[in-house]
Amino acid sequence: MACPSPYPAELRRRAVRMVAEVRPDYDTEWAAMKAVASRLGIGTTETLRTWVRQDVVM
């Protein structure tokens, strides 16, 4: 069984929205995700990338 996320659902939703909002300011989506992850204190950019990909599927 997977461990529950240490990040609240609202933080995950906010982070995904922020990536979409700031994406035009960066050369790549990865750079935008890296900036947002750093700003919000998300452990790794890969974590945020997973949330963004999951949001696209949903």
N, C-alpha and C positions, 0 to 999 in steps of 0.2 A: 504494500500500500504506500502511495506517495505521501510525502510529508506536506502538510499545508503550507501554502506560500507565506513567507514573512511579510509580504507586501499586500496591503488592503486592496480590495477590488477597485475602489475609487482612484487610488494612486495608479493602478494599471490602466484604467480608462483615461485618466488625465495624461499619462505619459504617451499613450497612443495618439491622442488628440494633438498633443504638443508636437510630436514628430510630423504629423500632417501639416500643421501650421507653419513650422519653421523650415520644412523641406526646401522651399524655394531659395532660402538664404544660404544653402550649402551645395557643394558640387555633387555630392552623392547622398543617397539615403543613409548609408552607414555613418557618414559624418554627422548628419542630423541626429541620428539615434545616439551616437556617442556623446554629443553635446547635451541632449536631453537627459540621458542616463546620468551624466556627471552632475547636471544641475539638480536633479531630483534625488541623488544619492542612491541610485540603483546600482547594485553590486557590479554587474557586468553589462556591457552593451549587448551581448548575446541574449541575455534575459529579456531585454526590451525588444530585440529583434523577434524573439519567439512570440511575445505579446502582439506585436504588429502583424505577424503572419497569421496568428490565430484570429485576430480581428477581421482580417480580409476574408477568411473562410466563413466566419459567422455572419 
